[in-house]
Amino acid sequence: MREFSTVDLLRDLTTVTDAVAREPVAITQQGTRRFVLMTIEDFRRLTGGNPRKAYRVDNTPPELAGLLVAGLDRIIDAQDDG
């Protein structure tokens, strides 16, 4: 996944949005990944068109499960470092 800083986003929106058209990109603040920018099509695919849809563990779409696991890993790693 490509990364751009918030400064990059403000200075060169065209380059960032061109990259987003190909794949989601991470937006960093002070060197830390804080946001993901993606196309609306990618967002709809991940959410099934409903950003508030709830899933049981056994029926979570693999793409969403991967995002959840990555987020939990970041939280655990941050707690271990702190």
C-alpha positions in Angstrom: 0.0 0.0 0.0 1.4 3.4 -1.0 1.6 6.1 1.7 1.2 9.8 1.5 1.5 12.3 4.3 -1.2 14.8 5.0 1.2 17.4 3.6 1.4 15.4 0.4 -2.3 15.3 0.2 -2.7 19.1 0.6 0.2 19.9 -1.8 -0.5 17.4 -4.6 -4.1 16.1 -4.5 -3.9 14.9 -8.1 -1.1 12.5 -7.5 -2.8 11.1 -4.4 -6.1 10.7 -6.1 -4.5 9.1 -9.1 -2.9 6.5 -6.8 -6.2 6.0 -5.0 -7.8 5.2 -8.3 -5.4 2.1 -8.6 -5.6 1.0 -4.9 -6.3 2.3 -1.4 -3.5 4.4 0.0 -2.5 5.2 3.6 -2.5 8.8 4.8 0.1 9.5 7.5 0.3 12.1 10.2 3.7 12.7 11.8 5.0 9.4 10.2 2.1 7.3 11.6 -0.6 5.7 9.4 -3.8 7.3 10.5 -6.3 7.1 7.5 -7.0 5.0 4.4 -8.2 6.7 1.3 -10.1 4.5 -1.2 -12.5 4.7 -4.1 -16.2 4.6 -3.4 -16.4 1.3 -5.2 -13.8 -0.2 -2.9 -15.7 1.2 0.1 -19.0 -0.2 -1.1 -17.4 -3.6 -1.8 -16.0 -3.7 1.8 -19.3 -2.5 3.4 -21.7 -4.3 1.1 -23.1 -0.8 0.4 -24.1 -0.4 4.0 -21.4 1.2 6.3 -23.4 0.2 9.4 -24.0 -3.4 8.6 -23.1 -5.8 11.4 -21.6 -9.3 10.9 -21.2 -12.3 13.1 -17.6 -13.6 13.3 -18.4 -16.6 11.2 -19.9 -14.5 8.3 -17.6 -11.5 8.2 -16.4 -10.9 4.6 -12.7 -11.8 4.3 -11.7 -8.3 3.2 -13.3 -6.8 6.3 -12.0 -9.5 8.6 -8.5 -8.7 7.3 -8.9 -5.0 8.1 -10.2 -5.8 11.6 -7.3 -8.1 12.3 -4.8 -5.6 11.1 -6.4 -2.9 13.3 -6.5 -5.1 16.3 -2.8 -6.1 15.8 -1.9 -2.3 15.7 -3.8 -1.8 19.0 -2.0 -4.8 20.6 1.4 -3.7 19.3 0.8 -0.2 20.6 -0.1 -1.5 24.1 3.0 -3.8 24.1 5.2 -0.8 23.2 3.6 1.5 25.8 
